[in-house]
Amino acid sequence: MSIELRVPQLPESVSDATILSWHKQPGESVSQDETLVDLETDKVVLEVPAPQDGVLTEIRFKVGETVQAEDVLALMEAGKAAAAASSAPAESEAAAAEEAPVLSPAVRRLVNESGIDPTTIKGSGKNGRIVKADVEAAIAAQPTQSAAQPAAAAAAPAPAAPEGRIEERVPMTRLRKRVAERLVEAQHTAAILTTFNEVNLQAVSNLRVTYRESFEKKHDVRLGFMSFFVKAAVEALKQFPIINATMDGDDILYHGYFDIGIAVSSPRGLVVPILRDADQLSFAAIEQRIREYGEKAKQGTLSYDDLTGGTFSITNGGVFGSMLSTPILNPPQSAILGMHSIQQRPMVEKGEIVIRPMMYLALSYDHRIIDGRDAVQFLVTIKQLLEDPSRLLLEI
């Protein structure tokens, strides 16, 4: 019996997808739920599995082509008999296939590019799953000559400019193109202004040192700075609801909930998963969600639901060493908070010079609906909450 393999339904905000890679070719046998093709959208990579055991008989779209929901991607002949009749691999190959580890799209691409046998890699992810860092460590551990061969092979087709200078043209991923479009859109449609302040993180640092071990022992997650910033942002948003609002035509839409986007770097580019109802989350729950999102981003397994929505965002350029920046809005949100590197700097307290862990903060906002006074006071409120974190517990 012939079965059509179709593009799954896409969310309203996503009109199409691009064929990223085929894992099977016509004539090869497939097993039920085995991934046949990866589809790249503006936000995530979708894995399309085989609905039944059988044989892939026809592929209708090549890698790089664009497809829409319900398009027929391929045809397959269903049934175990068909699978057995196909040119099945030898028993040793079949056994190896059964033992092959499950890989996310991003990890699978890295494995294919490096030529490393994934069965030789010990996974450090959940349930022993191989993550991108595991593959990178395996690449680094290879002998110099063998590690250089794939890179040399990849660089070979690149045209050489005069005097041996090399150039390589690489198509942007759909995610990168979408990020570019949204950033340009934000610059063209919003009146973006940025206000700055600095915060003394000595009190937060003291809390982390005092309760780090007991917190991690109880909650199985590290007590980081981000949970303090999320909590402070939520309390400040309650005091200044216009910062949590968005423009809707000629109206201002106020949100009675706090869905905080946390900018995360992934192999495919910057993504912003959402901490939904952040006002109802504990410090531990915030840290756990952020850790989960970080792992998903590395493995390429973030879902549409993880990335959809958000009323306010926080980005931490400090993890890359940034001292100061002007973050760009994440439309349709009206404001974004930028964190930066923590630096030990001399400060004056009660007439004396002391060394304190200081961080510059930046708030970019849409001046069409947010006045400078509200933006400045919002940022000052975050500063006050972080410099006296007991206020976070008392919600004052």
N, C-alpha and C positions, 0 to 999 in steps of 0.2 A: 504494500500500500504506500502510495506516494504522499508525503507530508510537506507542506509549505512552512518554511521558517521565516517568520515575519518580524519586522521591527516592533518592539513593544510600545505601548502607549507612552507618550512623552508628556511631561507637565505642560501646563498652558504657556509658561514663559519660555519654553524650548520648542522651536519650530522644526528643527531637523538635527541630524547627527552625521558624523563622518566615520567611515569604515577605518578602524585603527589597525586591526590585524585579524587574519584568519588563522585558526589553530588546526584546522583540518582542510584537506584538499579533496576534490572529487575522487571517488573510488575508495576512500579510507573509511574504516568502520568507526562508529561513534557509540558511546554509551549514554544512557539516560542521565541528564543533569550535567554532562560534560560540557564545558565551555567551548563553543564553536567559533564565536566571533566577538571581538571587543568593539563597541561603538563609543566614540568620543563625542561628548556634547560640550556646551559652553561651561558646564560646571563639573561634571563627573564622567567617569568611564563606566559604561554599562556592559556587563557580561551577559551574552545571550546563550543560554544552555540548550542542549538537545532535548526535545520533549520525550523521546523514546530511544531505545536501542535501534541501531540500523546502520545504513551506509549513506554518506553524503554523495549525492549524484550530480548536483549542479550548483555553481556559485554565480549569482546574477549581478553582484556589485564587487568591484575591485577595491583594493586598499586605496584610501584617499578620496573615494567617491562619496557624495552626499546622499543620504536617504532620509525619508520621512516616516512617520508612524504608519504602520500597517503595510509598508512596502515589503515585497517578498525578497528576502535576502538570499535564500537558497532553497533547493529541494533535497529531500532525503527519502530513501526507501526504508520504511519502518519494519521492525521485526528482527528477532534474534537470528532467524534463518538467513535473512539478508546480510546480517553482520557476519555470520559464519561463512557465507558464500563469497564475501569480498576478499580482497588480498590482505588477509589479517597478518599481523606481524608474527614472527617466530615466537615460540614459547618463552624464550629468554627475554625477548623484547616486551612481550605482554606482561611478564612478571615485573620487569623494570617499570613499565607504565603504571602498574598497579601501585608500586611503591613510590612513584613520583610525588613529590610534595605539592600541596596546593599553593599556587602563587598568585598574588594580586597582579593586575595588568602592568603596573609600574615596575614591580620586581621581575616579572616575566620578561619584559623588554630589556632590562639591565642584564639578566642572565643570558638572553639570546645574543646581545651585543658583545658580551665579554667572552662567550664560549665556555663558561664554567658549567660543570655538571651540578645541577642543584641538589642531587642526592648526596653530594660530598659536603654540603653546607649545613651546619648546625644552626637551627633557627632559635632566635632569642625572643620571638614574639609569643603571643598567647597560644597555649597548647603546642608550643614548638614551631609555630608558623615562621617562615623565613621572611624577614623584613629587609628593606633596602640597605640598612646599615650592615646586615650580615653579608650581603653580596659584595658591598664595597670593601669590607674587611677581607673577604676571600680574594678579591682582585688584588688588594695591596699585598697579600701574602704570597702571591704567585711570583715565580722567578722573573727577573727583569725582562729577559728576552721574550718569554711567552706572553707576558703582560703587554709588551710593546707591540706584538704582532697584530692584535685586533685594531689597536689605535692606528698603526701604520696602514692597515688595509682600509680602514674607514677614511683615512686622509688621502689615500691614493687618487680617488677620482677628482679631488679638488684641484681646480686649475691653478697653476703656479704663475704668479706675477713676476716681472723682471727681478733679477738678483735673488731668485729663489724664495721670494715672499709668497706665502700661501693664503688664499682666501677660500672660505667655504660658505655656501649659501644653504641655509636650513629654513624650511617653512615654519612659520609660527604655529604653535598648537592652537586649537580652538579656544582653550581657556585663556591663553596669552592674548589672542585677538579680542576676546570678549572683555578682558580686563582693560585693554587699550581703548576699546570703544567706550566703556563706562567711565574711564578717567577723563577722556576728552569730553564726553557728555557732561560730566560734573563741572568741568572747567567752563564749558560754553553756556550751561543753563543756570548755574548757581552763582551767587555773589559771595565767593569764598573769602573769608577773613580768618586770620589766626591770631590768637592771644596766647601769651606765654606766662609762665610762673615757675617757681622752683619749690621743691618740697624737701624738708629734712626728714629722712627715713630712719632716724636713730631709734625712735620708739617702736616702729614696726620691726626693725632689725633685732632689737632687744627681745621682743615677743617671740620672734622666730627662733632665736638662740635658746630662750628659756623653755619653750614648749615643742621644739623640733622633734626630739626623740619620742616623747609621749604621744604627740599628734600622729606621727608616722606609725607608731606601734599600734595605736587604736584604729586608725582609718586606712592603713596600708597605702598611704600616698604622702608625698612630700608637701610640707607647708611652704608654698612659694609666695612671691610678692603679688602675683596676679589676683589671687582671691581677695586681698585687701583692696586692690584698685577696683575690682568689680563691685565689691560691697560699698566702697566710697562713691563710685559712680552712681549706683542705684539710689543711695540716700540723697545725693545731690540732684538727681533727676526728679525725685519726689518734691524737692523744694523749688525746682525750676522746670516745670513740665513742658515749657516751650522747647527746651533742648531735646526732649523726647518726642517732639511732634514732627509731622511732615507736611509738605505742601501737596494739596490735591486740587488742581485747577486754581480757582480763586479762593479756595477754602484752606483753612489750617486744620489738619486732622490730629487731634490729641489722642495719644495712646494711653489707656489705663493699665498697661502692663509693661514689663521691662524685659525685652528680649535683646540681650547684649551680644553683639558679634565680636569674636576674638580672631584677629588676623593670624593666620598660621601659614608658614612656608611649607610647600609640598614639592615633590619632583616635577610637577606640571606647572607650578607657579603659585602665586598667592591665592589662598582661599580664606573665606571668613565664615566658619561654622558658628551656629547660634546657641547661646545659653538661654533657653526659653524660661520665662518666669524666674529670672535671676534673683528677684527679691524674695523668693521662697526657698532659695538654696542656701545650705550651710557652707561654711568655709571648706569643709571636707568635700561636699558634693561639687562645689565649683572646681576644686583642684582635680577631682576624679574625672569630671566631664572634660576639662581641658586636656588632661593626659590621654583620655580616650580619643579625643579629636586629633591630637598630635599623632597618635599611632595610626589612626585611620588615614590621615593625610599622607603619611609616609608609605602606607600600603596601597593607597589609591582606592580605598573602600568607603569614602564619604558618600552619603546618599543625598538625594535632592532635599529631603526633609531636613538634613543636617545644615544645609546651606541656604535654605529659603527663609526670607523674612528678616527680622532684626529692626530695632528702633534706634539703636545707638551702637557705636563700635569703639573698640580699643585696639590699638596697634602698638607693639613693643619693638621699636627699632633698636633699643638698647642691647638686645641679645646679639646684634651684629656689630655693636660698637658705636652706634650713632650717639652723638652728643646732643644734637638739636636738629629738628626737622619740622616741616609744615605738612602734616598728613592731608591727603585729599579725601573729600567726602565719598562715602559709599552710597550712591543714590538708591532709593529715594530718601535716605536718612539725612538729617539736617546738621549733624555734628559728629565729630570723631575725636577721641582723646589719644594723643601720642605720648608714649612713655619713652625714656631714653636711658643712657648708661648711668649707673650710680658711680659717682666719683667722690673720693674723700677730699673735702675742700675746707679751708679755714673759714669759720663763721664767727660772728660776734654775738655772744649771748651774755646778757647782764653785764656788759662792759668788758668781757673777757673774750680772747680769741681761742676758739676750740675747733677741733677737727670733727666734721660731721659727714655722714654719707648723704650726699645731695643728688637730686635728680631734677633735670629740667622737664617741665610738662608743657605740652602744646595742645590747644583746643582749636581745631578748625571748625567753622560753623557757617551756615548759610545766612548771610546778612539780610536776605529778603524777609525773613520772618523772625530772626533772632537779633535783638539789639545788643550792642557792645556791652552795655551794663549787665545784662543777664549772663552773657558769655563769661565776662570777667568774674562776676560773683559766683557763678557755677564753678569755675576753676579754683577760686579762692576757697570755696566750700570743700572741694576735694582735698586741697592742701591742708585745711584745718582738720579734717577727719583723719587723714593719714598721720599728721603730726601728733594727734591725740586719739589713737585708735579706740580708746574706751568709749568714745562718742558713737562708734559704730554699733556697739552693744546696746547703748541707751537710745539710739536712733535720734540724736539731737545734733 
